[in-house]
Amino acid sequence: MSKQPSKSSSNRAGSPSSSQLDKIPLLNILRGQDRQRVLHELTEARYGKGEFIFREGDPTEYFHIVKEGTVKCVKSTPDGKECTLKMLMPGDLFCCDAAAFDGASHPGTAQPMGDVSILRMSKKAYFEMLRRSPEAALEVIKYLGNRLNEAQEKTKILATDRADQRLASLLVDLAARSGFQDSQGIKLTMRLTRQDLANMVATTTETVIRIMSRFKRDQLVAGTANRLVIRNLDRLKTLASA
Protein backbone atom coordinates (compact mmCIF):
# COMPACT_ATOMS: atom_id res chain seq x y z
CA MET A 1 0.00 0.00 0.00
CA SER A 2 1.21 3.49 -0.75
CA LYS A 3 2.14 5.71 2.14
CA GLN A 4 2.47 9.40 2.85
CA PRO A 5 6.00 10.78 2.66
CA SER A 6 7.91 10.39 5.88
CA LYS A 7 8.67 13.48 7.91
CA SER A 8 12.35 13.29 7.05
CA SER A 9 11.79 12.89 3.33
CA SER A 10 9.36 15.77 2.97
CA ASN A 11 11.42 18.23 5.00
CA ARG A 12 13.61 20.76 3.30
CA ALA A 13 16.78 19.02 2.15
CA GLY A 14 18.60 22.23 1.24
CA SER A 15 18.62 24.76 -1.56
CA PRO A 16 20.14 24.20 -5.00
CA SER A 17 23.34 25.88 -6.08
CA SER A 18 23.48 28.48 -8.85
CA SER A 19 25.15 25.99 -11.20
CA GLN A 20 22.25 23.55 -10.75
CA LEU A 21 19.85 26.09 -12.26
CA ASP A 22 21.76 25.74 -15.54
CA LYS A 23 20.35 22.20 -15.82
CA ILE A 24 16.72 23.37 -15.48
CA PRO A 25 15.35 24.65 -18.82
CA LEU A 26 12.75 26.95 -17.26
CA LEU A 27 15.20 28.63 -14.87
CA ASN A 28 18.55 28.64 -16.64
CA ILE A 29 17.83 31.95 -18.39
CA LEU A 30 17.70 33.84 -15.09
CA ARG A 31 20.62 36.12 -14.28
CA GLY A 32 21.80 38.43 -11.51
CA GLN A 33 19.29 39.34 -8.82
CA ASP A 34 16.52 37.25 -10.41
CA ARG A 35 18.70 34.15 -10.09
CA GLN A 36 19.58 34.92 -6.49
CA ARG A 37 15.92 35.45 -5.58
CA VAL A 38 14.97 32.11 -7.12
CA LEU A 39 17.79 30.33 -5.27
CA HIS A 40 16.44 31.78 -2.03
CA GLU A 41 12.88 30.66 -2.79
CA LEU A 42 13.63 27.13 -4.05
CA THR A 43 13.70 24.25 -1.59
CA GLU A 44 14.59 20.63 -2.20
CA ALA A 45 12.63 17.63 -0.94
CA ARG A 46 13.35 13.92 -1.34
CA TYR A 47 10.79 11.16 -1.73
CA GLY A 48 10.89 7.40 -2.15
CA LYS A 49 8.77 4.88 -4.03
CA GLY A 50 5.37 4.46 -2.41
CA GLU A 51 5.23 8.04 -1.13
CA PHE A 52 3.25 10.98 -2.49
CA ILE A 53 4.51 14.36 -3.66
CA PHE A 54 0.89 15.49 -3.77
CA ARG A 55 -2.46 13.72 -4.00
CA GLU A 56 -5.47 14.22 -6.21
CA GLY A 57 -7.64 16.87 -4.52
CA ASP A 58 -4.79 18.54 -2.59
CA PRO A 59 -4.52 22.34 -2.90
CA THR A 60 -2.00 23.59 -5.49
CA GLU A 61 0.49 25.34 -3.20
CA TYR A 62 3.77 24.79 -5.05
CA PHE A 63 5.32 24.47 -8.46
CA HIS A 64 7.59 21.43 -8.60
CA ILE A 65 10.60 20.60 -10.78
CA VAL A 66 12.16 17.16 -11.03
CA LYS A 67 15.84 17.40 -10.12
CA GLU A 68 16.68 13.68 -10.02
CA GLY A 69 14.67 10.54 -10.73
CA THR A 70 11.32 9.94 -12.40
CA VAL A 71 7.81 10.94 -11.30
CA LYS A 72 4.49 9.70 -12.63
CA CYS A 73 1.28 11.72 -12.53
CA VAL A 74 -1.81 9.51 -12.29
CA LYS A 75 -5.56 10.01 -12.06
CA SER A 76 -8.04 7.62 -10.53
CA THR A 77 -11.11 6.51 -12.45
CA PRO A 78 -14.54 6.20 -10.74
CA ASP A 79 -14.06 2.41 -10.51
CA GLY A 80 -10.72 2.80 -8.71
CA LYS A 81 -8.34 2.15 -11.60
CA GLU A 82 -5.32 4.33 -12.32
CA CYS A 83 -4.60 6.17 -15.55
CA THR A 84 -1.06 7.50 -15.96
CA LEU A 85 -1.30 11.03 -17.35
CA LYS A 86 2.42 11.66 -17.87
CA MET A 87 5.95 10.67 -16.90
CA LEU A 88 8.22 13.43 -15.64
CA MET A 89 11.98 13.47 -16.06
CA PRO A 90 14.74 15.73 -14.65
CA GLY A 91 14.09 19.36 -15.63
CA ASP A 92 10.32 18.90 -16.01
CA LEU A 93 7.99 21.36 -14.28
CA PHE A 94 4.81 19.93 -12.78
CA CYS A 95 1.94 21.12 -10.65
CA CYS A 96 -1.07 20.27 -12.81
CA ASP A 97 -0.29 23.63 -14.39
CA ALA A 98 -3.75 24.86 -15.31
CA ALA A 99 -5.00 24.11 -11.80
CA ALA A 100 -2.16 26.14 -10.29
CA PHE A 101 -2.96 29.18 -12.41
CA ASP A 102 -6.71 29.19 -11.73
CA GLY A 103 -6.46 28.17 -8.05
CA ALA A 104 -8.11 24.75 -8.39
CA SER A 105 -6.99 21.63 -6.53
CA HIS A 106 -4.72 19.00 -8.05
CA PRO A 107 -6.67 16.88 -10.57
CA GLY A 108 -4.08 14.08 -10.31
CA THR A 109 -1.57 12.46 -7.97
CA ALA A 110 2.23 12.73 -8.28
CA GLN A 111 4.20 9.65 -7.20
CA PRO A 112 7.94 8.87 -7.36
CA MET A 113 8.99 5.82 -9.37
CA GLY A 114 11.97 5.33 -7.09
CA ASP A 115 14.12 7.73 -5.11
CA VAL A 116 13.60 11.27 -6.41
CA SER A 117 14.76 14.78 -5.59
CA ILE A 118 12.23 17.56 -6.18
CA LEU A 119 12.77 21.32 -6.25
CA ARG A 120 9.73 23.33 -5.31
CA MET A 121 8.70 26.98 -5.15
CA SER A 122 5.55 28.51 -3.71
CA LYS A 123 3.00 29.78 -6.20
CA LYS A 124 3.38 33.31 -4.87
CA ALA A 125 7.17 33.31 -5.41
CA TYR A 126 6.75 31.67 -8.83
CA PHE A 127 4.26 34.26 -10.07
CA GLU A 128 6.48 37.07 -8.76
CA MET A 129 9.40 35.60 -10.72
CA LEU A 130 7.32 35.64 -13.92
CA ARG A 131 6.31 39.26 -13.34
CA ARG A 132 9.94 40.29 -12.85
CA SER A 133 11.34 38.35 -15.80
CA PRO A 134 9.56 38.57 -19.18
CA GLU A 135 12.11 36.09 -20.57
CA ALA A 136 11.14 33.51 -17.97
CA ALA A 137 7.44 34.16 -18.60
CA LEU A 138 7.91 33.57 -22.35
CA GLU A 139 9.82 30.37 -21.61
CA VAL A 140 6.96 29.12 -19.43
CA ILE A 141 4.41 30.00 -22.14
CA LYS A 142 6.41 27.95 -24.67
CA TYR A 143 6.71 25.09 -22.19
CA LEU A 144 2.97 25.03 -21.47
CA GLY A 145 2.25 25.22 -25.20
CA ASN A 146 4.40 22.16 -25.78
CA ARG A 147 2.64 20.36 -22.94
CA LEU A 148 -0.74 21.20 -24.49
CA ASN A 149 0.40 19.84 -27.85
CA GLU A 150 1.61 16.65 -26.15
CA ALA A 151 -1.74 16.22 -24.38
CA GLN A 152 -3.66 16.73 -27.63
CA GLU A 153 -1.45 14.22 -29.44
CA LYS A 154 -1.90 11.69 -26.65
CA THR A 155 -5.67 12.15 -26.77
CA LYS A 156 -5.63 11.49 -30.52
CA ILE A 157 -3.48 8.39 -30.11
CA LEU A 158 -5.68 6.95 -27.35
CA ALA A 159 -8.84 7.63 -29.38
CA THR A 160 -7.73 6.33 -32.78
CA ASP A 161 -4.75 3.96 -32.53
CA ARG A 162 -4.63 0.25 -31.80
CA ALA A 163 -3.06 -0.92 -28.53
CA ASP A 164 0.14 -2.07 -30.27
CA GLN A 165 0.47 1.32 -32.00
CA ARG A 166 -0.05 3.12 -28.68
CA LEU A 167 2.59 0.99 -27.00
CA ALA A 168 5.04 1.47 -29.87
CA SER A 169 4.48 5.25 -29.70
CA LEU A 170 5.13 5.22 -25.95
CA LEU A 171 8.37 3.26 -26.35
CA VAL A 172 9.58 5.68 -29.03
CA ASP A 173 8.88 8.60 -26.70
CA LEU A 174 10.62 6.94 -23.74
CA ALA A 175 13.64 6.13 -25.89
CA ALA A 176 13.95 9.81 -26.80
CA ARG A 177 13.48 11.04 -23.24
CA SER A 178 15.28 8.47 -21.10
CA GLY A 179 17.32 6.21 -23.38
CA PHE A 180 21.04 5.84 -23.99
CA GLN A 181 22.77 3.92 -26.75
CA ASP A 182 24.93 0.88 -26.02
CA SER A 183 25.96 -2.27 -27.89
CA GLN A 184 22.55 -3.92 -27.34
CA GLY A 185 20.42 -1.01 -28.48
CA ILE A 186 18.79 1.90 -26.65
CA LYS A 187 18.51 1.16 -22.94
CA LEU A 188 15.79 2.93 -20.99
CA THR A 189 16.93 4.43 -17.71
CA MET A 190 13.33 4.60 -16.52
CA ARG A 191 12.28 1.52 -14.51
CA LEU A 192 8.72 0.51 -15.41
CA THR A 193 6.37 -2.30 -14.51
CA ARG A 194 4.01 -3.93 -16.97
CA GLN A 195 1.19 -2.24 -15.08
CA ASP A 196 2.87 1.15 -15.64
CA LEU A 197 3.00 0.46 -19.38
CA ALA A 198 -0.64 -0.63 -19.37
CA ASN A 199 -1.74 2.50 -17.50
CA MET A 200 0.11 4.78 -19.91
CA VAL A 201 -1.50 3.31 -23.02
CA ALA A 202 -4.95 2.73 -21.50
CA THR A 203 -5.11 -1.02 -21.82
CA THR A 204 -4.85 -4.10 -19.62
CA THR A 205 -1.69 -5.68 -18.26
CA GLU A 206 -2.53 -8.88 -20.13
CA THR A 207 -2.70 -6.99 -23.43
CA VAL A 208 0.69 -5.35 -22.75
CA ILE A 209 2.20 -8.78 -22.00
CA ARG A 210 0.92 -10.16 -25.32
CA ILE A 211 2.13 -7.17 -27.32
CA MET A 212 5.54 -7.09 -25.65
CA SER A 213 5.97 -10.81 -26.34
CA ARG A 214 5.30 -10.11 -30.03
CA PHE A 215 7.70 -7.16 -30.01
CA LYS A 216 10.39 -9.45 -28.58
CA ARG A 217 9.75 -12.16 -31.18
CA ASP A 218 10.05 -9.48 -33.88
CA GLN A 219 13.28 -8.25 -32.22
CA LEU A 220 11.92 -4.76 -31.65
CA VAL A 221 12.70 -4.85 -27.93
CA ALA A 222 14.56 -7.00 -25.43
CA GLY A 223 14.67 -7.41 -21.65
CA THR A 224 11.81 -6.94 -19.20
CA ALA A 225 9.46 -4.02 -18.59
CA ASN A 226 11.75 -3.03 -15.72
CA ARG A 227 14.91 -3.11 -17.86
CA LEU A 228 13.80 -2.45 -21.41
CA VAL A 229 16.12 -2.24 -24.41
CA ILE A 230 14.88 -0.83 -27.72
CA ARG A 231 16.51 -2.94 -30.43
CA ASN A 232 14.86 -1.51 -33.54
CA LEU A 233 13.71 2.07 -33.06
CA ASP A 234 12.96 2.64 -36.75
CA ARG A 235 10.48 -0.23 -36.93
CA LEU A 236 8.79 0.93 -33.73
CA LYS A 237 8.42 4.40 -35.28
CA THR A 238 6.92 2.86 -38.41
CA LEU A 239 4.43 0.84 -36.35
CA ALA A 240 3.53 3.86 -34.22
CA SER A 241 2.67 5.93 -37.29
CA ALA A 242 1.00 3.16 -39.28
N, C-alpha and C positions, 0 to 999 in steps of 0.2 A: 504494500500500500504506500502511496506517496505520502510525504510528510512535509510540514512546514519547515522553512530553513531554520537551522539551529541559531541560537543567539550569536554564537561566535562567527558563523558564516555570514550573517546578514549585517554585522557591524561594519563600520568603516574600516577598511583595510589599508587606508593611506590614500594619498593623492598622486596622480600620474606626474611624471616629469615632463618638461617642455618638449624634449625629443620624442616622447611617446605620442604627442599630438600629431607629429608628422606622419604617423601611420594610420590616422583616422581621417578619411576623405572629407568629412563634413567640418572638421575643425582645423585641418592643416593649413588653411589659408589665413588663419588669424595671425596677427603680428602685434608686437609692442604691448600696450596696455590691455588691449582686447584679449590677447593670449594669457596675460597674467591674471586677468579677472576670471577667465574660464578655468585656469588651473586652480584658483582658489575655490571655485564653486563645485568642481568635479570631485566626487568621492568614488572609491572603488570598493566593491563588495564581491565576495566569493560564495559560490553555491556548488552543491554536489548533486549528483543524479538522485532523483526522487524528491528533491526540494522544489519550491516554487519561487520564481522571481516576482510574479504577481499572478493573481487568479482572476478568472472571468468574474466580472461584477465588482472588482476592487476599484476604488477611485483612481483616476490617472493623475498621480502626483509628481512623477518623474519622467524624464526622457532617459532612455537607457542606450548604451552603446556596448557591443560585444568587444571586449579587449582580447580575451583568449577563450578558446573552446567553441562549442556549438550549442545553440539554443533553438528549441522548436516552439512555435506558437500554435496552439490547438484550440478548437472550439468543440464543445459538447453538443450532441444532437439531442432532441427530446427523449429518445429512447436510450440515452446513456452512452452512445458510442462517441468516439473521438474522431474529428477530422483535422488533419494537420494543415494549417493555413500556409505556413512558410517555415523555411529553415534559415537561421541567421548565423552568419559567419563573422569572424573578426573584422571590425570596421563598420558593421551594419548598425544603423539606428533603429530602435524599436520602442514603441509605446502605444501601439494601435493608434497611429498618428492622427487620424481624423477625430477620434475620441478625445485625444489630448487637446486639440485645437478648439473643439466645441464644448469641452467640459463634461462630456459623458463618461461613464465608467468603462472599464476594459471589456471589450466584447469577446476576448479570448484569454487563454492562460499561457504564460511563458514558463517553460521548463527546461533546465539544463539537460544535455544529453551526455553528461559526464562532468568532470570538474570544469568550471568556467569562472572567468573573472569579468565582472561587469562594471563599466563606468556609468555613473548616473548624475544627472543634474536636475534640480527642481524646475518645474514648468516656469515659475516666475523668472529664475535666472536665465533659462533658455530663451524666453521671449525677449528679455532685456538684451541678450546678446544679439539677437536678430535685429532689434531696433538700432543697436549701435553699429552693426556691421552689414551694410547692404550686400557686400560680397558673400558673406555667410548666408544671408537670407536667399540670395539667388541660388546658391549651391543647394540649399534645402529644397527650394522649389523644383529644381532639376531632379533632385533625389526622389521627391514625392511623385513627380511626374513619371519617372521610371518605374516606381513601385506600382503606380496605377496601371501603366502599360502591362507590367508583369501580371497583375491581378486579372486584367481583361483577357490576356492571352491564356492564362490558366483556366478561366471560366469557359473560354471557347474550346479548349482541349478537353475539359471534363464533359462538356455538353455534346461534342461531336466525334471524338476519337474513340477507337476501340481501346480495351484495357492494355493490350500489348503496345499500342502506339503511345498511350499515356505513360507507361512504365519506361519505354525507350526514351521519350522526351525528358522524363525526370533524370534518367541516368546520364543523358547528354549534358543536362544543366549541372548536375553534381560534379561531373568530370571537369567542367569549366571552372566551377567555383572552388572545389576542394580536392582536385586531383593533381598528382605529380607523375611524371613519366619515369619508368624504369624498364628493365629488360623484359618484364612480363607484359607490360602494357601501361595503362593509366591507373594507378592505385588511388582509391578514395581515402582521404584522411578521416572523413566523417564515418563514425561507427553507427550503423543502422541495424535495426531488427527487421524481420520480415513484416511484422505488424506496422512498423514505421513506414515501410514502403507501401503497404496496403493503404494506410491512412492518407498518404500523400497523393495517391492516384485514385482514391475513392473506390476501392474494390475490396474484396475479401482476402484474407491471408492465404487461403487455399488457392485462389486465382493467381496471386503473386508467385506462390511456390510452383505452380504449373508453368507459368510464363518464364520464370527464371530457369527452370529445368530445360525448357526449349532454347532459351538464349545460350545456355551452357553447351547444349548439344550442337548448336550452330556456331560455337566458338566466338560468340559476341562478348561474353563475360566469363569470369572464372572466380573461384573462391566462394565465400559465403556472404550473406547479407551484411554481416558484421565486418567483413574484410574483403570488400569487392574490388575486383580488377576489371577494368574495361579493356577488352582485347581487340575489339574492332569498332572504333568510334564512328567511322564513316558509315558502316552498315546500320548502326543504331540511329544515326542522323537520317538515313534514307528511310528507315522504318517509321521514325517519328513523324516524318513529313509526308508519308505515303497517303 
